[in-house]
Amino acid sequence: MTELNQRLSQTRRARKLRQHQVAEHLDVSLGAVSQWEQGKTKPNMRNLVLLAKLLNVSLDWLLSGVETASELKTAHYQASHNSDSLSAMSVEGLDSEEKQLIAAYSKLPNDWQSKVLQILQILAERHDKKS
């Protein structure tokens, strides 16, 4: 399974986007995008949601490398039987609330996940407008 930084870099390149374009779209520094792709840091939940939207991928896939709920459950099972389960799921840099959010999100049916993602995107956009 690829890591978050590899999925970000590969998908950005496949979409023919440059790092500076991603940075501008997310309103972050070019250095932040570079560090994400090098695996030095990880994007926060807001930026993960925006990245998923920009790159036209699911948040599940971006975080875990698997797409469907059944694939995600399989990955969770495999990760729970791995001594380094958090890094296997590429969530080691997240705080406890972000992990709880991902765990709750992954339990939802696919159609509900899409609705939750839409709601989060709306909330993030509203927050950006207020900032």
C-alpha positions as CSV (number, residue, x, y, z in Angstrom):
1,M,0.0,0.0,0.0
2,T,1.3,3.4,-0.9
3,E,1.7,6.2,1.7
4,L,-0.3,9.4,1.7
5,N,2.6,11.4,0.4
6,Q,3.1,9.1,-2.6
7,R,-0.6,9.2,-3.4
8,L,-0.6,13.0,-3.2
9,S,2.4,13.3,-5.5
10,Q,1.3,10.7,-8.0
11,T,-2.3,11.9,-8.2
12,R,-1.2,15.6,-8.6
13,R,1.1,14.7,-11.4
14,A,-1.5,12.5,-13.1
15,R,-3.9,15.5,-13.0
16,K,-1.1,17.6,-14.5
17,L,-1.1,20.0,-11.6
18,R,2.0,21.7,-10.3
19,Q,2.7,22.1,-6.6
20,H,2.2,25.8,-6.7
21,Q,-1.3,25.3,-8.2
22,V,-2.3,23.0,-5.4
23,A,-0.8,25.5,-2.9
24,E,-2.8,28.4,-4.4
25,H,-6.1,26.3,-4.5
26,L,-5.7,25.4,-0.8
27,D,-4.3,28.8,0.3
28,V,-1.2,27.2,1.8
29,S,2.5,27.7,1.0
30,L,4.3,25.9,-1.7
31,G,6.6,24.6,1.0
32,A,3.7,23.0,2.8
33,V,2.7,21.1,-0.3
34,S,6.3,20.1,-0.9
35,Q,6.6,18.8,2.7
36,W,3.4,16.8,2.4
37,E,4.7,15.1,-0.8
38,Q,8.0,14.4,0.8
39,G,6.3,12.8,3.8
40,K,7.8,15.4,6.2
41,T,4.4,16.7,7.4
42,K,0.8,15.8,6.8
43,P,-2.1,18.0,5.7
44,N,-4.7,18.8,8.3
45,M,-8.3,17.5,7.9
46,R,-9.4,20.7,6.1
47,N,-6.7,20.4,3.6
48,L,-7.2,16.7,3.2
49,V,-10.9,17.4,2.3
50,L,-9.9,20.1,-0.2
51,L,-7.1,17.9,-1.7
52,A,-9.6,15.1,-2.2
53,K,-11.9,17.5,-4.0
54,L,-9.2,19.1,-6.1
55,L,-7.7,15.8,-7.1
56,N,-11.1,14.2,-7.7
57,V,-10.5,11.3,-5.4
58,S,-12.3,10.1,-2.3
59,L,-11.1,11.0,1.2
60,D,-11.0,7.3,2.0
61,W,-8.6,6.6,-0.9
62,L,-6.5,9.7,-0.1
63,L,-6.0,8.6,3.5
64,S,-5.9,4.8,3.2
65,G,-5.2,4.0,-0.4
66,V,-8.4,2.0,-0.7
67,E,-11.6,3.1,-2.3
68,T,-14.7,1.2,-1.2
69,A,-16.1,0.6,2.2
70,S,-15.3,-3.2,2.0
71,E,-11.8,-2.4,0.9
72,L,-11.5,0.0,3.8
73,K,-12.8,-2.6,6.3
74,T,-10.3,-5.1,4.9
75,A,-7.5,-2.6,5.3
76,H,-8.6,-1.8,8.9
77,Y,-8.7,-5.6,9.7
78,Q,-5.2,-6.0,8.2
79,A,-3.9,-2.9,10.0
80,S,-5.4,-4.1,13.3
81,H,-3.4,-7.3,13.0
82,N,-0.2,-5.4,12.2
83,S,1.9,-4.2,15.1
84,D,2.3,-0.8,13.4
85,S,-1.4,-0.4,12.5
86,L,-1.6,3.4,12.5
87,S,1.2,3.9,10.0
88,A,-0.3,1.1,7.9
89,M,-3.4,3.3,7.6
90,S,-1.4,6.5,7.1
91,V,-3.0,8.3,10.0
92,E,0.0,8.5,12.4
93,G,0.2,12.3,12.1
94,L,-3.5,12.9,13.0
95,D,-4.8,14.0,16.4
96,S,-7.4,11.9,18.3
97,E,-10.4,13.9,17.0
98,E,-9.2,13.6,13.4
99,K,-8.8,9.8,14.0
100,Q,-12.3,9.6,15.5
101,L,-13.7,11.5,12.5
102,I,-12.1,9.1,10.1
103,A,-13.3,6.1,12.1
104,A,-16.9,7.3,12.1
105,Y,-16.7,8.3,8.5
106,S,-15.4,4.9,7.4
107,K,-18.4,3.2,9.1
108,L,-20.9,5.1,7.0
109,P,-22.4,3.7,3.7
110,N,-20.8,5.1,0.6
111,D,-23.8,7.4,-0.2
112,W,-23.7,8.9,3.3
113,Q,-19.9,9.3,3.0
114,S,-20.5,11.5,-0.1
115,K,-23.0,13.6,1.8
116,V,-20.7,14.0,4.7
117,L,-17.9,15.1,2.4
118,Q,-20.1,17.6,0.7
119,I,-21.1,19.0,4.1
120,L,-17.5,19.3,5.2
121,Q,-16.6,21.0,2.0
122,I,-19.4,23.6,2.5
123,L,-18.3,24.2,6.1
124,A,-14.7,24.6,5.0
125,E,-15.6,27.1,2.3
126,R,-17.8,29.1,4.8
127,H,-14.9,29.1,7.2
128,D,-12.5,30.3,4.5
129,K,-14.8,33.2,3.7
130,K,-15.0,34.3,7.3
131,S,-11.2,34.1,7.7
